[in-house]
Amino acid sequence: MKRLWGKGLLALLVKSASVAAVMTVASTLSISAQAATMTEALVQNYAAAMKSAANSQNVNQVARLVSDDALISMSRKGKSTSLDKDAYLKLLQNSWNNTSNYRYDISVDNIVITGDQAKANVTTNESWVKDGRNVSFVTTSRVTLTLSTGNAVLLRAVSQVTIN
């Protein structure tokens, strides 16, 4: 009986140790996941990915770079509008469908990182041909990027648009 009790206790201790080990690993992974932070490299990766997606006119790639909770406020000549993700993607798709020779460039500076978010100044230059005329937009924005599945995505943008 003593022998059986000893084996049972040993088995219980081993099981308990295993549960404790699993809980320790799980809590460490949880802490690591929660501690993910934004980096300047992620912000630059976002800009490169957005340039590639826009120049290839791939709305699905752009959609992956914009948070589902995104809010984009745009102003031009004193008039403002706000767009959610769906409205932004529809506007982009309509623009691409009604123009030719679309080109997009983006630059990012003044990056301020706090935890899982970054604020940055973003300037985009877009150009295309519509009805035989060259059109170019310059948009200056203050954006907030947030982490989503390890990548930076657009959360907020306050933009001023200039048409040349």
N, C-alpha and C positions, 0 to 999 in steps of 0.2 A: 504494500500500500504506500509506504514511504517513497519507494522508487517511482511509482506512478505519479504521486503528488509532485515529486521533484521534476519529472519530465513535463507534467502539465504546467507547472510554474515556469519552467524554462521555455516551453512553447509560448506561453502567454507573454513572457518578457520579450521573446523574439518578435512576436506579432506586434506587441506594443511599440517596440523599437522601430519596426518597419513602418507602422502608422505614423510614429513621430517623425521618422525620416521623410516619409512622403509629405507630411504636413509642412515640414521645414522647407523642402524643395518647392512645394506649391506656394508657400508664402513668399519665398525668395523670388520666384518667377512673377508673382503678383506685384511685388514691390518693384521689380525691374520693369514690368510693363507700365506701371503707374509713373515711374520715374523717367520715362522717355522724354527727351527734351528736343526742342527745335535747334537746328544748327544753321549757320550761314550757308553751308554746303547744300542743305536741303532746300533753302530758299533759291539758291542758284540753280539747283536741279529742277525746281518748279518752273523757273523762267525758261530754261532750255527746253523742257517738255512742252510748255505752252507754245513756244515759238515753233517747235516741230509740228505740234498738233494743228495749229492755226495755218501754217504754210501748206500742210497737206490737206487742209480743209476737212479734218476728221472730227466731227462733232462728238463722237463717242470718246475719243481721247481727251478732248476739252472737258467733257462731262466728268471724267475721272479726276480732273484737276480742280473742280469746283465742288465745294461742300454742298450737301443737300440743303443745308440751312443758310446758304449764301444770300447776301443782300448787297446789290450793286446799285449805288446811287450815282447818277450821271447828270452833269449840268452843262448847258451850252447857252450862251447869250442870255443868261438870267432865267432860263427855263430848266426845271429839274424833273427827273423821273427816277423811280426806283424799280429795280427788276429782281425777281427771285431767280433761282437757278433755271427753271423751265423757260421763263420769259427771256432770259439772257441767251440761252441756247437756241431758242426759236429766232431771235433777232439775228444772231450770228449765222444761222443756217439760211435765213432769208437773204441776208446780205451776200453770202457766197453764191446763192442760186441766181441772183440778179446782177452779178458783176463778172468781170473776167480779169485775168492777170493779177490776182490778189497776192499781196506781199505783206508780211507781218514781221516786226522786229520789237524786241523788248529789252529794257535795261532796268536794273534794280540798284538802288543805293540807299543810304541812311537806314540800314537794317538794325532794328532794336529787338532783341530776343528776350522773352520772359517765359520760362517754363516750356509749355508745348505750343506757344504762339510766337509769331514774329510780326512786327509792323515794319513796313518798308515803303519808300517812295518808288513808284513804278512808272516808267514812261514807255508808252507803246506808240509805234509808228505803223500805220496801216495805209496801204495804197491799193488802188484798183482802177479799172476802167469801167465806166458805166455810160451807156449811150454815146460811146466814142470819146468821152471826156475822161481825163485823168483826175482822180480824186484822191486826196490824202487826208487822213485824220491823225492828229497827235493828241493822245490822251495822257494826262498826268493824274496820277492817283496816289492816295495814301491807302495802302491795303493792309489787311490783317490776314495772315496765313495761319492755319492750324494744322496739327498733326492728324493724319488719318492713315491707318495701316502703315505707319512708318514713313509716310511721305507728306510733304507740305501741300495743302490744298487751300484755295481761296475761300475765305469766310466772309470778309467784308471789303468793300471798296467804295471810296468816295472819290469820284472822278470829275475832272474838268476836260471837256472835249473841245478841240479846235479843228475846224475844217479849213484846209488850205486850198 
